[in-house]
Amino acid sequence: MNAKRLLFVFTALALSQSAPVAQAQTNLANALDATNLIWTTGGTGGVGWSYHAGNGAGNDTFDGIASAQSSRISDNGETWIQTTVVGPGTVSFWWQAYSEPNADWLEFYLNATLQTRICGGGDGWSSWASGWEYCSFPVPAGTNVLKWRYVKDGSSTGGTLDYGWVDRVSYVTSPPPPLQQALNTCGVAWSSAGTLYSNGWFAQTNITRNGNWTAQSGAVWHNQTNWLQTTVSGITNVSFWWKVSSPTNGDYLQFYTNGVLAKRISGEVNWQSNYFKLPSKTNTVAWRYAKDAGIIGGSDCGWVDQVTFSPTIKALPYALQNLARLPDGRIQLVVAGEAGCPCQLDFSTNPMSDGNWSQLTNLTTSGANTLIIDAGASNSPMRYYRTVSP
């Protein structure tokens, strides 16, 4: 998730129950690029969100076409837009606020629980604009309400605009892959977390180096960090690509080996390759995005991709599932395990020793479950199977 000025709060809030505004469904759905969802909107005094065509400057829409914009509201007011989805799934979106810093907020809720919020005070097209930011959240099983809310306090108005915008909303029921797939690693157990909230790293395809999944740091606020790490044995070096968007010399994307800072970058740094030698022992390698208490800038997050350990680590153990003989005598089975990793599938009719095993196929798993058909089993009354990580 693009993590600029984001704050996670997991306490349930009692939101005001203002009446919804009648809004052309097609207008809001088109503005949000989410015509597969049903949208409602409302707010204080019945003031809701509306379709907003771009002004041509690229400031008030993300895609330059249209966005959903909050209506002008008075102090202590609110205006919201929401939809209902069935999980599990993943919601992602772009948003921007033009507001009084640390006073008026654009917020996102999942089932009346505040997940994140942004406000003005960045380095965008005005000193009170947050700049467009990308967010992504997992949605649990069951019926869920997704709600975006622009809310004002009782003080001054946020400049000449004082709005929030949301664009490019996407809801998919296929969850993102695990971190090992995003990082192109096999046989590596990754962990991730943050200092205060569940704001660890996650897999996404919004910003990538090669068009595939990439790991991105989650949302952080001032004096917070989040990290991505693993522990490996028998490894002599590690290489990877990384990228950051942050205030220069303020917030850093860092790389650690065994708790010692090895390198850090800040500012607007495009994809860079890195190579580090590791001592001959068990090593913990970690990437951390850390914010200070100062200014906000850029997208406030980092990305890591294509991590390579040498010597190569074998894939985690595979499982064989759903073995069944087809009507024509062939046998089908499912290889379950890490996606994108090499696997050798062997068969035997007498598995009492290794010498009785023969290779059926070499494969690269296309997903967590890969279907295999053993055509040679038609004339065999009994077959045994095993997986080997080459």
Helices and strands as residue ranges (DSSP letters): E 20-21, H 25-32, E 39-43, G 44-46, E 50-53, E 66-69, E 78-98, E 105-110, E 113-118, E 133-151, E 163-172, H 179-182, E 191-194, E 202-204, E 214-216, E 225-232, E 237-245, E 252-257, E 260-265, E 268-277, E 283-290, E 301-310, E 319-325, E 331-336, E 342-348, G 354-356, E 358-364, E 369-374, G 375-379, E 384-388
